[in-house]
Amino acid sequence: MNKKTNVLGVLCFGISLIGFAQQQVDSTKVEQLGEVVITDSRFKLKRENSGKSVIKISKVDIERHQGRTVSELINAQSGIEINGSRSNAGQNLGIYARGGRNRQVLVLIDGIQVNDPSQINIEYDFRLLNLNQIESIEIIKGAASTLYGSGAASAVINITTKKADAKKVSAVVASSFATNQSESDQNYNIADFNNSVSVSGTLNKFTYRTAFSNQFADGLSAAISDANEKDAYSKYGVDVNLGYKFSDAFSLNVYGNFTDTNSEIDGFDSNFALVDTADEFNNEQHRVGVSSTLKYKNGSINFNAAYSEYERVFISNFPSTFTSKNYVLDVYNKYVFDKKFYTIVGLNAIENKAVFSNDVRFNIIDPYANFVYVSDFGLNVNMGARLNNHNEYGSHFTYNLNPSFTFKSNDVSYTKLFGSFSTSFITPSLSQLFGDFGPNSNLEPEENRTIEAGAEFKLSNDLRVTGLFFNREEKNTVLWINGGYLNATDKLHARGVELEVNTTPIEKLSITANYAFTEYKESLARRIPKHKANLQLGYDFSQTTFASLSYQYTHDRLENSFSPLLDSFSLFNLYVSHTALKNKIKFFGGLDNILNEDYEDVRGYTTKGRNVRLGFQLTL
């Protein structure tokens, strides 16, 4: 079947379901009423009062994707492409949202920024995360620099980790094993192992949670090769979170994390061709932090601080080691006036340090304010401003204006129109300014402007449709040109359309579908598909048995001007779970790339063929 015909057929099928769902509005028992979003305002607001299209990956969604990675789960969301998520477990990951690259996507863990200052794009490595330790994920697309600072230009990914259980002692043990094979090597040997255990509880005012996880994967070569060479990947991590509730008004949490990853990787020969090598890559993260909340009538004072260290080691004919550390402080006051005006005023301070030929650093100190108005007659306004103070680049002002209007039919049905105008500011990384490869200390910071307009329609608890258009302008884009970093002389314009559908057309059947069109006005976007679509059908056979079938279409992508486009491809995945012993134990299984599609995710690197995974989760 022609791949373009294939994706069009799936999209038509998804659209036809909307009409069917409208005829079945009373049959569903799925509870979507009162869905709350946080990331776009830092307040718990009903989705209907949010002026953004927020993607919420809930605890239930995560539990229905056990055995997968964080990058695989996020890669199924609209408008986001994570290159390398379908490849060898040790593959570098490129995160692209709305035409933006790694440096334009900001990652938060429990509301505070995380990044590696030695990375070229100051990004955070998703391979350091374990999905079993995550409670939920919220994604807002578009500029969000007002609330979250430099780097929040095309998306913010807010990851919320699991909290302590309400019982005195609770333990969760999860384990899975899987094949790890390419399309051309379907041997079905077990080569991927995931294990995790967590213990948590509440003892009066004291809460605790400790977790350990590890992964080992073998069976795939990093580079496409005729040789029988395999590149192993291993990871283990330890998480600790301790909390104390001094009173109903004041609570304090301290936490720590250590993660170590080891990857066998492939490198390049003297002609810069990708070949099998005995190279290795090691990445270590040490992270500690503290968070506290002091509540008072109608408001709260919130304090978050974290310290992180990273060490990346490349073992090859050209060995290198990169070390970095950063300090992040975010203090803000939240106050609600008459349940209509939600205000936040804060101070965000960051110091990034890295070691190249010399120790280098920069710091940012930003005061910011944000205001949300929720009216009785449907008008909602989210607006704010931030003054970015950088020790190298001085002060820079960013702001956002995000109005929306909701027409309510009843307590659960509504039509929402929304729009936004936002600016963002991205400083060059320490590597681009002072690193070992083509640095340029004269780089100017990148400036982004995003315009967005859309609508959301919700019918009872059975159907939600969201569609929007965006246009993002980049000024001073940092590019790699002729062996060094330079600012682009011309402005770049990314634009696109996103569509999301969530429906339960009949009882027990849930359907989610999304489509994204993304392009640069001036040229083809590197590694970003112009068209991408996802469809998932989920069915609850009973209260204990669930199954889902998912489909993903990824359009042609540009690697570089010296090679042809990467071909489009389609993937089908199956997932099944069953709980027993009063939900104490859960068994799950998955069959990925059912049709054993042959494709390339990143030019020259191996991708996964048909693979099988089996596992269980035991709650004590």
C-alpha positions in Angstrom: 0.0 0.0 0.0 1.3 3.5 -0.8 2.4 5.2 2.4 0.7 8.5 1.7 -2.5 6.7 0.9 -2.1 4.8 4.1 -1.9 7.9 6.3 -4.7 9.6 4.5 -6.9 6.6 5.1 -6.1 6.6 8.8 -6.9 10.3 9.1 -10.2 10.0 7.3 -11.0 7.1 9.6 -10.3 9.3 12.6 -12.4 12.1 11.3 -15.3 9.8 10.5 -15.2 8.7 14.2 -16.1 12.2 15.2 -19.5 12.0 13.6 -20.1 8.6 15.1 -19.1 9.8 18.5 -21.7 12.6 18.3 -24.4 9.9 18.0 -23.1 8.0 21.1 -22.8 10.8 23.7 -24.6 8.9 26.5 -22.8 5.6 26.3 -19.4 6.3 27.8 -18.3 5.9 31.4 -14.9 7.4 30.9 -14.3 10.2 33.4 -12.8 13.3 31.8 -14.9 15.8 33.7 -12.7 18.3 35.6 -9.4 17.6 33.8 -6.9 19.9 35.3 -3.8 21.5 33.7 -1.0 23.2 35.5 2.1 23.9 33.4 0.8 26.8 31.4 -0.1 28.9 34.5 1.3 27.0 37.5 -2.2 27.0 38.9 -4.6 24.1 38.9 -7.1 25.3 36.3 -9.8 23.4 34.4 -8.8 22.7 30.8 -11.7 24.8 29.6 -10.1 27.9 31.3 -6.6 27.3 29.8 -5.7 29.4 26.8 -3.2 26.8 25.5 -3.5 23.4 23.9 -1.9 21.4 26.7 -1.0 17.7 26.3 -1.6 15.7 29.5 -0.1 12.3 29.8 -1.7 10.9 32.9 -0.8 8.2 35.4 -3.2 5.9 33.6 -1.6 6.7 30.2 1.8 5.9 31.6 0.7 2.6 33.1 -0.7 1.6 29.7 2.7 2.0 28.1 4.8 0.1 30.6 8.1 -1.2 29.1 8.5 1.8 27.0 10.9 4.8 27.4 10.0 8.4 28.2 11.1 9.4 24.7 8.9 6.8 23.0 5.9 8.0 24.9 6.4 11.7 24.2 7.2 10.9 20.5 3.6 9.8 20.1 2.3 13.3 20.9 1.2 15.9 18.3 3.8 18.3 17.0 6.8 16.5 18.5 9.5 14.4 16.9 12.2 12.7 18.9 14.9 11.3 16.6 16.7 8.3 17.9 13.8 7.0 20.1 13.2 4.1 17.7 16.9 3.1 17.5 19.5 1.4 19.7 18.9 2.2 23.3 22.2 4.2 23.5 21.3 6.5 20.5 21.5 10.2 21.0 18.1 11.8 21.1 17.1 14.9 19.1 13.9 16.7 20.4 12.1 18.8 17.8 8.8 20.6 18.6 7.1 23.0 16.2 10.2 23.1 14.0 12.4 23.9 17.0 15.5 22.0 18.1 16.8 20.7 21.5 17.8 24.1 22.7 14.3 25.5 22.2 12.6 22.8 24.3 12.8 23.2 28.0 12.5 20.2 30.3 11.3 20.5 33.9 11.3 17.9 36.6 8.7 18.6 39.3 8.5 22.2 38.1 12.2 23.1 38.0 14.5 23.4 35.0 17.0 20.6 34.2 19.8 20.7 31.6 23.4 19.8 31.0 25.5 23.0 30.5 28.2 21.1 28.6 25.8 19.9 25.9 25.9 21.9 22.7 22.3 22.7 23.0 22.1 22.8 26.8 19.5 20.0 26.6 18.6 17.3 29.1 19.2 13.7 28.1 16.0 11.8 28.3 17.9 8.5 28.7 18.6 9.6 32.3 14.9 9.1 33.0 12.9 6.0 34.0 9.2 5.9 33.1 8.4 3.7 36.1 9.4 6.6 38.4 7.1 9.2 36.7 3.6 10.1 37.8 2.5 12.3 34.8 3.8 14.5 32.0 2.4 17.8 30.8 3.5 19.4 27.5 2.8 23.0 26.4 3.9 24.0 23.0 4.8 27.5 22.0 6.8 30.1 23.7 6.6 30.0 27.5 9.7 32.0 28.5 7.6 34.3 30.8 7.1 31.5 33.3 10.1 29.3 32.6 12.9 31.5 31.1 15.5 31.0 28.5 15.0 27.9 26.3 11.2 27.7 26.5 10.7 28.7 22.9 8.9 25.9 21.2 7.8 23.6 24.0 8.0 22.9 27.8 7.9 19.3 29.0 7.0 19.2 32.7 7.7 15.8 34.3 6.1 15.0 37.7 7.8 12.2 39.6 5.9 9.7 41.8 5.1 10.7 45.4 5.1 8.6 48.6 2.2 6.2 49.1 -0.4 7.1 51.8 0.1 3.7 53.5 2.9 3.3 56.1 4.8 0.9 53.8 4.2 0.2 50.2 6.4 -1.5 47.6 6.2 -1.7 43.8 8.3 -4.2 41.9 8.3 -4.2 38.0 10.2 -6.3 35.6 10.1 -6.9 31.9 12.2 -8.6 29.2 12.1 -8.2 25.5 13.8 -8.9 22.2 16.0 -6.2 20.7 16.3 -6.8 17.0 16.4 -5.0 13.7 14.2 -5.6 10.7 16.8 -7.8 9.0 17.8 -9.9 12.1 14.6 -11.4 13.5 16.1 -14.0 15.8 13.8 -13.4 18.8 16.6 -13.7 21.4 15.8 -12.1 24.7 18.2 -9.1 24.8 16.5 -6.3 26.7 15.9 -6.3 30.5 14.2 -3.6 32.6 13.8 -3.8 36.4 12.7 -1.4 39.1 11.7 -1.5 42.7 10.3 1.3 44.9 9.4 1.5 48.6 7.4 4.4 50.0 5.1 5.4 52.7 3.7 8.0 55.1 4.5 7.9 58.8 2.4 10.6 60.5 3.9 13.8 59.1 6.9 12.1 57.5 6.9 10.8 53.9 9.6 8.8 52.1 10.1 7.2 48.8 13.2 5.4 47.5 13.5 3.7 44.1 16.1 1.7 42.2 16.0 0.9 38.5 18.2 -0.7 35.9 18.2 -1.6 32.2 20.4 -3.7 30.0 20.0 -4.0 26.2 22.0 -5.8 23.6 21.4 -7.2 20.2 21.5 -4.1 18.0 24.4 -2.4 16.3 24.3 1.4 16.6 25.3 1.8 13.0 23.7 -0.1 10.1 26.3 -2.8 9.2 26.7 -6.2 7.6 28.9 -7.2 10.5 27.5 -9.2 13.4 28.6 -6.5 15.8 26.3 -5.6 18.7 26.4 -2.5 20.8 25.2 -3.0 24.4 23.6 -0.4 26.6 23.2 -0.3 30.4 21.7 2.1 32.9 21.0 2.2 36.6 19.5 4.9 38.8 18.7 5.6 42.4 16.1 8.1 43.6 15.3 9.3 47.1 12.6 11.7 48.2 12.0 12.6 51.9 9.3 15.0 53.1 7.9 16.4 56.3 4.6 18.3 56.8 5.3 20.6 59.7 1.7 21.8 59.7 -1.2 22.2 57.3 0.5 25.4 56.1 4.2 24.4 55.8 5.8 21.4 54.1 9.4 20.5 53.1 10.8 18.0 50.7 14.5 17.0 50.0 15.4 14.7 47.1 18.4 13.2 45.4 19.1 11.2 42.2 22.1 9.3 40.8 21.9 7.9 37.2 24.7 6.2 35.3 24.4 5.1 31.6 26.9 3.2 29.5 26.6 2.9 25.8 28.7 1.0 23.2 28.6 3.3 20.2 29.9 3.5 16.6 32.1 6.2 15.1 33.5 7.6 11.9 36.5 6.6 9.8 39.0 9.0 8.2 36.5 9.7 5.4 33.8 10.7 7.9 31.8 7.6 7.1 29.8 5.9 9.9 31.4 2.5 10.6 31.4 -0.2 13.4 33.9 0.8 16.0 34.6 -0.2 19.6 33.8 3.3 21.0 32.0 3.8 24.3 30.0 6.6 25.9 29.3 7.1 29.6 27.0 9.6 31.2 26.6 10.3 34.9 24.1 12.5 36.7 24.1 13.6 40.3 21.2 15.8 41.4 20.0 17.0 44.8 17.3 19.5 45.6 14.9 20.9 48.1 11.3 22.2 47.7 9.0 23.8 50.2 5.6 25.4 50.3 4.3 27.9 52.9 0.5 28.3 52.5 -1.5 31.3 53.7 -5.0 32.5 53.1 -5.6 32.6 49.3 -2.0 32.0 48.5 1.4 30.3 49.0 5.1 31.0 48.9 7.0 28.4 47.0 10.8 27.7 47.1 12.6 25.3 44.8 16.3 24.8 44.5 18.5 22.1 42.8 22.1 21.4 42.2 23.2 19.0 39.4 26.5 17.6 38.2 27.1 15.8 34.9 30.0 13.9 33.4 30.1 12.7 29.9 33.0 10.5 28.8 33.7 9.5 25.1 36.1 6.5 24.7 37.5 6.4 21.2 40.5 7.2 19.1 39.8 10.8 20.0 38.8 10.5 23.7 37.1 13.4 25.5 35.5 14.2 28.8 32.9 16.9 29.5 31.9 17.9 33.0 29.4 20.5 34.1 27.3 21.6 36.9 24.4 24.0 37.5 22.5 25.7 40.3 18.8 26.5 39.9 16.7 28.6 42.3 13.0 29.4 41.7 11.1 31.4 44.4 7.6 32.6 43.7 4.4 33.8 45.4 1.0 32.6 44.3 -2.1 34.5 45.2 -5.8 34.2 44.2 -8.1 37.2 44.3 -11.8 36.3 44.6 -11.3 33.0 42.6 -11.0 35.0 39.4 -7.5 36.6 39.5 -4.6 34.2 39.8 -1.3 35.9 40.2 2.3 34.7 40.5 5.4 36.8 41.1 8.8 35.2 41.3 12.6 35.2 40.9 14.4 32.6 38.9 18.2 32.3 39.1 20.5 29.9 37.2 24.3 29.5 37.2 25.7 27.1 34.5 29.3 25.9 34.7 31.3 23.7 32.3 34.9 22.6 31.7 36.4 22.8 28.2 39.9 24.0 27.7 39.1 26.4 30.6 36.4 26.6 33.3 33.6 28.8 31.9 30.3 29.9 33.3 27.3 32.2 33.0 24.4 33.2 35.2 20.9 34.4 34.7 18.7 36.2 37.2 15.1 36.7 36.1 12.3 38.4 38.0 8.9 37.5 36.4 5.2 37.9 36.9 2.1 36.2 35.4 -1.6 36.9 35.8 -4.6 34.8 34.9 -8.2 36.1 34.8 -11.1 33.6 34.8 -14.4 35.3 34.3 -18.0 34.2 34.9 -19.0 34.9 31.3 -16.4 32.8 29.4 -13.4 35.2 29.0 -10.1 33.9 30.2 -6.8 35.8 30.0 -3.3 34.6 30.7 -0.6 37.2 30.5 2.9 37.9 31.9 6.4 39.3 31.6 9.9 38.4 32.5 13.1 40.4 32.6 16.0 38.2 31.6 19.3 39.4 33.2 22.3 37.6 31.7 25.9 38.4 32.9 27.1 38.3 29.2 24.1 39.7 27.3 22.5 42.2 29.8 18.8 42.5 30.1 16.1 41.2 27.8 12.3 41.6 28.1 10.0 38.7 27.2 6.2 38.7 27.5 3.1 36.7 26.6 -0.6 37.5 26.0 -3.0 34.5 25.8 -6.7 35.3 25.7 -9.4 32.7 25.3 -13.2 32.6 25.3 -15.3 29.6 26.3 -18.9 29.0 25.3 -20.4 26.5 27.6 -23.4 24.3 26.6 -23.7 22.6 30.0 -21.5 21.6 32.9 -19.2 19.5 30.7 -19.6 20.6 27.1 -18.0 23.7 25.7 -16.4 25.4 22.7 -13.2 27.3 23.3 -11.5 29.8 21.1 -7.9 30.8 22.0 -4.9 32.7 20.7 -1.6 33.8 21.9 1.3 36.1 21.2 4.6 35.2 23.0 8.2 36.0 22.8 11.2 34.1 24.0 15.0 34.5 24.5 17.6 31.8 24.1 21.2 32.4 25.1 24.0 30.5 23.2 25.3 27.6 25.1 28.7 27.6 26.9 29.8 25.0 24.3 28.8 27.3 21.4 30.6 30.2 23.0 33.7 28.6 24.5 33.7 24.9 23.7 36.2 22.7 21.9 34.5 22.6 18.5 34.0 25.8 16.5 33.1 28.2 19.4 32.2 31.8 18.7 32.3 34.2 21.7 30.6 36.9 19.5 27.3 35.0 19.1 24.2 36.9 19.6 21.3 35.4 21.6 18.4 33.9 19.6 15.0 35.7 19.8 11.7 33.9 19.0 8.2 35.2 18.5 5.2 32.8 18.4 1.6 33.5 17.2 -1.0 30.9 17.8 -4.7 30.6 17.1 -7.0 27.7 17.6 -10.3 26.2 18.9 -11.3 23.3 21.2 -14.6 21.6 21.1 -15.7 19.2 23.9 -19.0 17.2 23.8 -20.0 15.7 27.1 -17.3 13.3 28.2 -17.1 11.5 24.9 -15.4 13.8 22.5 -12.7 16.5 22.5 -11.3 18.0 19.3 -8.5 20.6 19.3 -7.1 22.3 16.3 -4.7 25.2 16.0 -2.3 27.1 13.7 1.0 28.5 14.8 3.7 30.7 13.3 7.1 31.0 14.9 9.7 33.6 13.9 13.4 33.0 14.7 16.0 35.8 14.8 19.7 35.2 15.2 19.3 31.5 14.9 22.6 29.8 15.9 23.8 27.5 13.0 26.8 25.3 12.4 28.4 26.8 9.2 31.8 25.8 7.7 33.2 24.3 10.9 32.0 26.9 13.4 28.9 28.5 15.0 27.4 31.6 13.5 24.1 33.6 13.8 21.8 33.3 10.8 21.6 36.7 8.9 18.0 36.1 7.8 15.0 35.4 10.0 13.5 31.9 9.8 9.8 31.2 10.0 8.3 27.9 11.2 4.6 27.4 10.7 2.2 24.6 11.1 -1.2 23.1 11.9 -2.0 20.6 14.8 -5.1 18.5 15.3 -6.0 16.3 18.2 -9.0 14.1 18.7 -10.0 12.2 21.9 -13.2 10.2 21.8 -15.0 7.3 23.4 -17.6 6.5 20.6 -18.9 3.4 22.4 -18.5 2.1 25.9 -15.1 0.7 26.7 -13.5 1.9 23.4 -11.2 4.9 23.6 -9.7 6.6 20.5 -6.9 9.2 20.4 -5.6 10.6 17.2 -3.4 13.5 16.3 -1.9 15.1 13.2 0.8 17.7 12.8 1.9 19.7 9.7 5.2 21.5 10.3 7.4 23.4 7.8 10.0 26.2 7.5 9.0 28.9 5.1 12.5 29.3 3.8 13.7 25.7 3.5 13.2 22.1 4.4 13.6 21.5 8.1 16.4 19.0 9.1 15.1 15.8 10.6 11.6 17.2 11.1 8.7 15.5 9.2 6.4 17.8 7.4 3.5 15.4 8.1 3.2 13.2 11.2 0.1 11.3 12.5 -0.7 9.0 15.4 -3.8 6.9 16.1 -4.4 4.7 19.1 -7.4 2.5 19.7 -7.9 1.3 23.3 -10.4 -1.3 24.6 -11.3 -2.4 28.1 -12.4 -6.0 27.7 -13.2 -6.0 31.4 -12.2 -4.2 34.5 -9.0 -6.1 34.6 -8.0 -6.5 30.9 -7.0 -3.8 28.5 -5.6 -3.8 24.9 -4.5 -1.1 22.5 -3.4 -0.9 18.9 -1.4 2.2 17.8 -0.3 3.5 14.5 2.3 6.2 13.6 3.0 7.7 10.3 6.2 9.8 9.8 6.7 11.7 6.6 10.0 12.2 4.6 12.8 14.0 6.4 15.8 16.0 5.4 19.2 14.8 6.8 21.4 17.2 4.9 21.9 18.6 1.4 24.4 15.9 0.5 22.0 12.9 0.9 18.5 12.1 -0.3 15.5 12.5 1.9 14.8 9.8 4.5 11.8 7.8 3.4 8.5 8.0 5.1 7.4 5.1 7.2 4.5 3.6 9.2 4.6 1.6 12.5 1.9 -0.5 14.2 2.2 -1.5 17.9 0.1 -3.7 20.1 -0.2 -3.6 23.9 -2.1 -5.9 26.3 -2.4 -5.8 30.1 -4.2 -7.9 32.7 -4.5 -7.4 36.4 -5.2 -10.1 39.0 -5.2 -10.6 42.8 -7.4 -7.5 43.4 -5.1 -5.4 41.3 -2.0 -6.4 43.2 -0.3 -7.8 40.2 -0.4 -6.7 36.6 0.9 -8.6 33.6 1.6 -6.8 30.3 2.9 -7.5 26.9 3.7 -5.6 23.7 4.4 -6.3 20.0 6.1 -3.3 18.4 6.5 -2.7 14.7 4.1 -5.5 13.9 4.7 -5.4 10.2 8.5 -5.3 10.6 8.9 -2.1 8.7 12.3 -1.3 7.3 13.1 2.3 7.8 15.7 4.8 9.0 15.1 7.2 11.9 18.5 8.9 11.7 20.7 8.5 8.6 23.1 5.5 8.9 21.8 4.2 12.3 19.9 1.0 13.0 16.3 1.0 13.9 14.2 -1.6 15.7 12.2 -4.2 13.7 9.5 -6.3 15.1 10.0 -6.8 18.8 8.2 -8.5 21.6 8.1 -7.5 25.3 6.6 -9.2 28.4 6.5 -8.0 32.0 4.8 -7.7 35.3 4.2 -5.2 38.1 3.6 -6.3 41.6 2.2 -3.9 44.3 2.7 -4.8 47.9 
